[in-house]
């Protein structure tokens, strides 16, 4: 009952978004006068904002390239060989990314697609931002008006931050300087202005601060938990009431706590560990007006549900949706997981068609965990073979029942906030306490750190196994300027390997 309600609510939002997306492209291809009419009523704002989320889910962004495939190739997480002529073009692209070969036609095309998709999404967010002061009176409720504008700023910041993490210079001790455009334009014909790293970061901070101030006290997450907002109207949630149904299911939108989590991620990336820690602790300790935790860490109970019958009330939760601060709703996660990641422990391995790990790499990935109780070892991976006694690990993170195919791609999770807080803790005692809470939720005994170096070594391993196929490991490596990547320790990473080349497209017309 509960899960069905969530799916229906988000499906309706996406339907609105996809319908609006085509209209939106027509707007950009015609006149800005036509765009004005889009915001003549609240439905126009809803459609425009939903169109931004639909764009984030496209395959060139977080639908596949920047979560499951190419970005994990950059981090050398997948074992891929550029010499395998049986690979699909998608797998071969990821293989060239693993080699950090950015001049091959496949990677050049992928880079251009990623770059363009980001700026298309930003363009749409900019239209909403521009429309809010001009047509915001068409959103009846003042608090909803503030949240809609805040989400647009948050989406713009999210996209620019990952553009910085992909195409920008090293965040600390860079010897190569890179200028990037921070787009605030509302037409593809408008030239983009390029900024130095520090100038770009200042604009990014400004957008996140703006989003935070707009959403503070206006977002329903101050009144209700994420779980309550996901299930308005369902049995057991009769006391949950939000007048504007566009404010339901905040876990699938850039809500206030997602903005705070993105700030924590940003400051850790920039090397401001204490600031990142403090914000992460705000998120960890976040409560509603009634004192309930806004969101809590996923636990073995969540992961263990697939051992019983899968129903709407008892779904598969391998992607930790209960602890997501922001996630993208995927109507057919089952089909996506099967086609890209195999994802089914009862299937035969298709090493030339899907992303898999040799069993030896999987063993190394999970080494150090309590194999009998840790949820990653127990549920996130399955061993399959190709019929010729070659064994592989297949990630089940995104695998769902064919009868209940919807699911989510995590974008910001409470687990990351714990790891950020551990890394930025002022004392080892605090770090150990936080890590113990975190590891207990995973079903493993924590390792007690005796030195900062020991902590950093363990955190790198934990980022890798916890966020596998979520697209975070490359950025962890980049912010730490790691020289030897897991599964490719014999090759030195150069500074240039961490910087994707800015493509020549219509989005840098002033260059």
N, C-alpha and C positions, 0 to 999 in steps of 0.2 A: 504494500500500500504506500509506504513512505517513498520508496525509490521510484515508483511509478510516477508519483506526483512531481518529484524533482525532474525526472526526464521530460515529462509533458511540459513543465514550465520552461525549461531551457530550450526544448525543441521549438516551442512557440517563439521564443526570443530569436533563435537562429533563423527560423523561417522568415521572420520579419527582417532580419539582417540580410539574408541572401536575396530576398526580394528587392530590398533597397539598394543592394550593392550594384546591380545592373543600372538602376536609375542614377546612382551616384556617378558611375562611369560616364553615363550620358551627360550628366551635369558638367563634368570636367571637359567633355569634348565639345560642349556648346558654350553657353554663356553663364556668367556668375549671376545674372539676373534670375535665371531659372533656379539657381541654388537657393536664392532667397525664399522662393515659394516652398521649398522643402521644409523650412522651419516656421511655416505659418501656423503650425499646431504642434502639440506635444508628440504626436505620432511620428512627425518628421524627425524630431530629435531622437526618439527611440530607434527609429530605423537607421539613422546615420551612425549612432553609437554602436548599435548591434552590428552594423556593417564593418566597423573597426575590429570587433572581436572575431567576426567571420574571417577577416583578412589575416589575423594572427594565426588562425588555424590552418591556413593554406600550406600546401606541401613545401613551398619555398621558405617558409618561416617555421613556426613551431609544430606544424602538422607532421613533419618528418625531418627535414634537413637540419634544424637547429635543436632537435631533441634526440632522435633515435639513430640517425644515419651519418650525414656528412660531418656534423660537429664532433661526433664520437670517433670518426675517422681522424680528424685533426688531433684528437687526444690520444690516438693510437690504442683505443680500447678494443676495437674490432680487429681480428686477425684477418687481414686482407692482402691479396697479392695482385699487383698491377699486371702480372704476366698471365693471369687466368683468363683465357679467351672465352670461357663459358659464362662469365659474370654478366648480369644485366648491366645496362648503362649506369643505373643508379648505384649499384655496388662498385662498379669500376670507378665511378666518380669519387666515392668514399675512399677507395683504395689509393687514388692519386692524392687525395687530401691527407691520407696517412703518411704519404711520402713528402708532404708539404710542397708539392709541385703545383704551383698556382698558375703556370703558363700553359698547361695542357688544355686543349680545347674543351674538355669536359669540365674541368674545374673553373676555367674562365667563364663558361656559360653559367655554371652554378653560382659563382660569385656575383655575376651580373644580375642573376635572378633574385638572389637574396637581397642585394643592395636595392634593387628597384622595388621589390615587395615591401621593404621597410619604408621607403620614402613614399610609396603609394598610401600605406596605412597612415603614416604621419600626416600626409596631405588631407586625408579624411578627418583625422583628429583635429587638425587645424581649422577645418571648416566648422566643426562643432564649437571650438573655442571662439572663433570669430562670431558665430551666430548667438552665443549666450548673452553678451551685452546688448546685441542689436535686437534679438527676438526672444530673449529669455522670458519675457512676460507671458509667452504662450505656454509655458510650463506652469500650471496652476499653483502648485505648492512650492513655497520658497526653499524648503529643505531639499526637495527633489531637484530643484533648479541648481542648487549648489553642488549636489552629488553628481549630476550629469556633467557639469562643467569640470568638476574635480576629476572625474573618470577620464575625460578627454585629455586633460593635462597629464594624468598618470600614464595613459597609453602612449602619449608623445614621449614622455620620459623613458618608459620601458623600451621603446624602439631605439631611441637615441643612445641609451646606455649600452645596448647590445651591439649597436653599430660601433660604438667606441671600443667595446671589448674585442670585436672582430677586426676592425679596420684601423684602430688607433694604435699609438705607440705603447710601449711598456708603461704601466702607470707609475713605476718607481725606477729611478736610475736609468732612464732611457738615453741612449746615444743617438738614436734615430728619431727625429721630430716629425710628426704627422699632423697636418691640418685637415679638419673634417667639417662638412656643412652641418649646421644646426638649423633645421628647416622650420620656419614660422610662416611660410607662404601658403596661400590657398589656391594657387593655380600652377599647373605644370609649366606654364610659360614664364613664371617669375624666376629670375636667377637666384641661386642659393648663395649665401654668404658663408665663407669658410672661416674657421676659428682655430686658434692654437689650442693645445690640450687644456690649459688652464681656463681659457675663455669658454671652451666647450663645456667643461665641468661646471663652471659657474652657472651657465644656462640650465644645465641638467639639474643642479641643486635648486635653482629658482623654480623650475617646473614642479619638482617634487614638493617643495615647500608650499607652493600655491595649491597643489592638489590636497595636501594635508590640511591646510587652513580652510579650504572650502568644505571638506568632508567632516571636519571635527564637529562633533555634536549633532551633525545633520544625518550622518550615515546610520541606518538602523542597527549596525553592529554595536553601537553604544547601548542599545536597549536589549538586544537578543543575541544569542549564540549563533554561530554559523549553522549548526544543526537545526535550530529552531527556524531560522530564515529559509532553510532548504525545504522545510516541511510544513509551511503555513497551510492550514486547512486539513491536514492529515489527522488521523486518529491519534489522540494523545497530545496534540498541539493546539487544542481548541482555544487556549488562552493567548496564543501568539497572534497579534493583529498589527498589520502594517497597511495603512490606507491605500498607498500607491503600489499596485502589484508589480510595477517596473522595478521596485526596490526589493523584490523577493530574491532568493538564491544568490546572496552576495558573495558566496565562495567562488562563483563563476564570473565574477567581475572584479575590477580593480577597486576594491573597497579600501576603507581607511587603514586597516591593519596590513593589507597588501602593500599599500604605499609605504608604511613604516618599515615593512620587511625589505622592500626594494631599497630604501635608504640605508638600511643596515648592510645589505649586500654591496651597495655602491661604496660606502665608506671603507668596508673591508678591502674591496678591490683597490681603492686609492691608497691603502696603507695606513688609514686612520683607524687602527684597531680598537682603541679605547672608545671612540665615538660609535663605532659599529657595535661594540659590545653593549653599550648603554641602550642603544635603540633596540637591539635584539632582545634585551631583558625586558623592555617595555612590552614587546610583542609576546614574549613568553608569559609574562604576568598579567596580560590583558584580561579584564573581566567586564561583564555587563553591569548595568546600573544595579542589578539585583545581586551581584557578586559571583555570578557563574563564569567559569572560564570560557572565553570566546571560542577557543579551539584547544584541543589537547593532542598530545602525541598519539600516533597510531600504536596499537599494541598487538600482542599475539592473538587476541580474540578477533581482531579485524582480519588478520591474515588467515586465521584458521578456518574461516567460514567456508571456503571451497571444499572442505572435507565433508560437509553436509550438503543437502540438496540446495541448489542455487534457485532462489526465488527473488521477487521484487523486494521482499523484506530482508533477504539474506544474500546480498550480492557479493561477487568477488571484489576484494578490496586490495589487490596486490599493489596498486599505484598509490596507496595511502590517501584516498580522497578525504577521509575524516580529518586529517591534519593539514590539508591544503589551505593556505591563506589566499591563494588564487590559483585556479586551474581552468583549463579550456575543455568545454564539453564536446565530446566526440560522438556523433550519432551511431557510427559503425566502428567502434574500436576493435571489435572481434575481427572484422574483415581486414582492417589495417594491420593488426598484429600478426594475423596469419600470413598475409602477403609479404611483409617485410621481415618479421622476426621469428617466423615459424610459430613460436609461442605455445605450442600444444605438445605436452609430453607424450601423447599417444601417436604423434605423427612421425613419419620417417624424416630424418634430417635431409635438408636440401641445401648443402653447403655452397652451391653455385648460384642459388636463387634467394637465399635468406641470410640474414646476419646472425652468425653463430660464434661461439667460442670453443676452441679445442678444449677438451676436458682438463688438460694440464694447466691452461690459463685460468679456467674456472676454479680449479683447486687452489691456485695461487691467490686469486681474487678473494676467496672466502677464508683463506688461512688465518687462524687466530680467533675465529668465531667459535662459539659453542655449537657445534654442528647439530646436536640433537634438539636444541631449543631456539637458536637464533632464527628469526623469521626470514632473514635473507637466505640463509642456507636451506631452510625448510620449504619455503614457498616461492621465492622469486626466480628460482632456476630449476630446470629439469634436465636430466641427461637423456639424450636421444641418439640414435645411430643411423647411419646412411645405408644400412643393409649389407655393408662390407666390413663390419666390425670396427668402424671408425666412430668414435664417440665424441659428442659435442654437448656443450651447454646451451640451452635455449632460454632466454629470459621470458618469464611469464608475467612480467610487470604489467603489460597492457593486454594480456589475454583475458577474455571474458567469455561467458557462455554464449553459444549461438542463439539461444532462446532469450537471452538478456544482453544484447550486444553493445549497449551504450556504456560509456565510461568517461574518464577524464585523463587529460595529460597534465601532470603537475607543473606549475610555473614557479610558485613560491610555497615552501613548506616549513612547518614549525621545526622539523628536524634540522634544517639549515640554520635556523635562528639559534638553536642549541650549539651547533658546531661553531658558529660565529662567536657566540658568547664564550665558549671554551677557549677559543683562540685569542680572544681579546681580554680574557680575565686578568685581573691585576695580580693575583696570586695563584700558585699551583693548587692550593687547597680549594679555592673557588672553582678552578678549572676541573679538578677531580670530582667535586660535588655535582657539577653540571653534567659532566660526562657520565657519571654513575647513573643519574636519572635518565639520561638519554639511552644508554646501553641497556638499562633494565627494561625499557619499553620495547627494545628489539629482542629481548629474551637472551641476552648475553651478559656474561660477567665483565665488568669494566676493568680495563688495565689502569692501575694507579701510576700516574706520571711522577717521576722523581726529578726530571729536568724539563726545561722548555723545549729542548731539542727532541727529546723523547716524545713529547706531546705533538710536536709538528710532524714527526715521522708517522705517528699513528693517525693523525687527522687526515693526512694525504691518503692513507689506505681507506679510511672511513668515508671520505668524500667519494672515492672511486666505487666502493661497493654499494653505498647508499643511493647515489644519484646516477648510477649506470643507466644509460639510455634516456636521461633527462637533459643532457647537454650542458652540464656544469663543469666537467673536469678540465676541459681545455682552458677555461677562464681561471681556474684554480692554478693550473700550471703557469699561465701567463703572468698572473699577478705576483707569483713567486719566482718568476724567471727560471723555472726548473730546466736543468740541462739535459737530463736523461729521463725519458718518459717510460712508464710501465709498458712492458712487452717490446720496447725498442731501446733498451738501455745502452746498446753498443753504438748509438748514433747521437752526436752532440746536437742539441737544439741551438740554432742561431737566433739572434734577435729578429732577423727578417722572417724566420719561420712563424713567428707569433703575430705577424702583421699581414693581413690579407690586403692585396693591392686594390685601391679604389678604382673601379672600372670607369671607362669612358662611356657615359650614358647621357640621356637628356637631363639627368639630375645634377650634372655639374657643368651647366652651360656657360658659366663664367670662367671656366678653366680652359 
